Amino acid sequence: MGGSTLAILENQQFVQIAFATLVVGKWEMEQTNGYKLILKPMNPTSRFQVYARKNPDIVHDVRFLFSSGPYDEVYFGFQADKLQRVVKETEETPPPYKFQHALTSKEFFLLAKGEPNDEIVAFNLGLYNDIYIDYVGSSQFVPTTEYLLVQNGLSSPENPQQIIYKEALPQEGEDAEFLKEAEMYYQQAFNADYKLLNTDDMEVEDIQRRIDLGDYHINQRNNHYEANNKTDEPNAYLKIDVLKKYDKLPPEKSLIKTYRVEKGSVL
């Protein structure tokens, strides 16, 4: 598969790893002129994954932090009839994408224009004032794929000459452990119950270790987690003595059918 690995697990799950890309999902067999393996990837539940926290350093405003991503066709607004592009149309806006705004409304809207049905969703701030937005573009959604079972492995119906050769899956060691935890990593990236940030714009996605909040205590005054045993690490990306926990913010249940896009951009 050109440098990729496809692992078919006994629990009806599969894991595909290729060029820093991770795909997990369920598989099933179908018998039609031979045996066919059907891979059904697990995709994000929504194009917008929104997380929020109460930031005591922000008094009268609300802050929005957009993770780096394809925001060319993403729109934002506090009213559905007054949406603006997140980034400028005519020039490249360097990340991180973040801005602070006076708290004039408890509701805000996100629109993925150009996606199926121009997906628009609303969120309610509640008591939160610090928002982290993760947008999942079309390229990150993986379609269902099919393979034919052949003597030495799998072949694609479109290219039967290209064989994915089968090998025994390691039962012990780091490779097997990574495969077992692959779904957890995927869920943390796309469908997590919360996100952890160690700086104002850096998400903690260290797959070399799992972060256990039991190793931390809450600083009530600053509303963040501090490590029980602090360590000095030279790399700021791995410095996790202080973590800010953003809870998942569910979208409003009501469907928004009409919207209007205005000129200009948020950033």
Residue pairs with C-beta under 8 A, 6 or more apart in sequence:
1 18
1 164
2 18
3 18
3 19
4 16
4 17
4 18
4 19
5 15
5 16
5 17
5 18
6 14
6 15
6 16
6 154
6 164
7 14
7 15
7 16
7 17
7 169
7 179
8 14
8 27
8 37
9 15
9 169
9 179
12 26
12 27
12 28
13 24
13 25
13 26
13 27
13 183
14 24
14 25
14 26
14 27
14 39
15 22
15 23
15 24
15 179
15 182
15 183
16 22
16 23
16 24
16 39
17 23
17 182
22 182
22 185
22 186
22 189
23 41
23 142
23 186
24 41
24 42
24 182
24 183
24 186
25 39
25 40
25 41
25 42
25 142
26 40
26 42
27 37
27 38
27 39
27 40
28 37
28 38
28 40
29 35
29 36
29 37
29 38
30 36
30 38
34 148
34 149
35 148
35 149
36 146
36 147
36 148
36 149
37 146
37 147
37 148
37 149
37 154
38 144
38 145
38 146
39 144
39 145
39 146
39 147
40 144
41 142
41 143
41 144
41 145
42 183
42 186
43 141
43 142
43 190
44 136
44 140
44 141
44 190
44 191
45 190
45 191
46 119
46 121
46 136
46 251
47 112
47 115
47 119
47 135
47 136
47 137
48 110
48 112
48 119
48 121
48 133
48 134
48 135
48 136
48 251
49 133
49 134
49 135
49 136
49 190
49 191
49 192
49 248
50 110
50 123
50 131
50 132
50 133
50 134
50 248
50 249
50 251
51 131
51 132
51 133
51 134
51 194
51 195
51 246
51 247
51 248
51 249
52 125
52 126
52 128
52 130
52 131
52 132
52 246
52 247
52 249
53 128
53 130
53 132
53 223
53 244
53 245
53 246
53 247
54 127
54 128
54 129
54 130
54 223
55 63
55 129
55 130
55 223
56 221
56 222
56 223
57 222
58 100
58 129
58 130
60 102
60 103
61 100
61 101
61 102
61 103
61 129
62 100
62 101
62 102
62 103
62 125
62 128
62 129
62 130
62 131
63 98
63 99
63 100
63 101
63 129
63 130
63 131
64 76
64 98
64 99
64 100
64 101
64 108
64 131
64 133
65 96
65 97
65 98
65 130
65 131
65 132
65 133
65 200
65 201
66 86
66 95
66 96
66 97
66 98
66 133
66 135
67 97
67 132
67 133
67 134
67 135
67 203
68 95
68 96
68 97
69 134
69 135
69 136
69 137
70 135
70 137
70 139
71 85
71 86
71 87
71 97
71 135
72 85
72 87
72 89
73 85
73 112
73 113
73 114
73 115
74 85
74 86
74 87
74 110
74 111
74 112
74 113
74 135
75 83
75 84
75 85
75 86
75 109
75 110
75 111
75 113
75 261
76 83
76 84
76 85
76 86
76 108
76 109
76 110
76 111
76 266
77 83
77 84
77 108
77 109
77 262
78 101
78 104
78 105
78 107
78 108
78 109
79 105
79 109
80 109
80 120
80 122
80 256
80 258
80 259
80 260
81 258
81 259
81 260
82 260
82 262
83 109
83 111
83 259
83 260
83 261
83 262
84 261
84 262
84 263
84 264
84 265
84 266
85 261
85 264
85 265
85 266
86 97
86 265
86 266
86 267
87 93
87 97
87 265
87 266
87 267
88 265
88 267
89 265
93 265
93 267
95 201
96 200
96 201
97 267
98 200
98 201
99 266
99 267
103 125
103 129
106 124
106 125
106 126
107 122
107 123
107 124
107 125
107 252
108 122
108 123
108 125
108 131
109 120
109 121
109 122
109 123
109 256
109 259
110 120
110 121
110 123
110 133
110 135
111 118
111 119
111 120
111 259
111 261
112 118
112 119
112 120
112 135
113 261
115 138
118 259
120 256
120 259
121 251
121 252
121 256
122 251
122 252
122 254
122 256
123 249
123 250
123 251
123 252
124 249
124 252
125 131
126 249
128 247
128 249
130 246
131 249
132 195
132 197
132 203
132 246
134 190
134 195
136 190
140 190
146 157
147 154
147 155
147 156
147 157
147 164
148 154
148 155
148 156
148 157
148 160
150 160
150 163
152 163
152 165
152 166
153 163
153 164
153 165
153 166
154 163
154 164
154 166
155 161
155 162
155 163
155 164
156 162
169 176
169 179
170 176
185 207
188 205
189 205
192 248
193 247
193 248
194 245
194 246
194 247
194 248
195 203
195 245
195 246
196 203
196 204
196 211
196 240
196 243
196 244
196 245
196 246
197 203
197 204
197 243
197 244
197 246
198 204
198 236
198 237
198 239
198 240
198 242
198 243
198 244
199 236
202 236
202 237
204 211
204 240
204 243
206 238
206 240
211 240
211 243
213 225
213 243
213 245
215 227
215 228
215 229
216 225
216 226
216 227
216 228
216 243
217 225
217 226
217 228
218 224
218 225
218 226
219 225
219 226
223 244
224 242
224 243
224 244
224 245
225 242
225 243
225 244
225 245
226 241
226 242
227 240
227 241
227 242
230 241
231 241
233 239
233 240
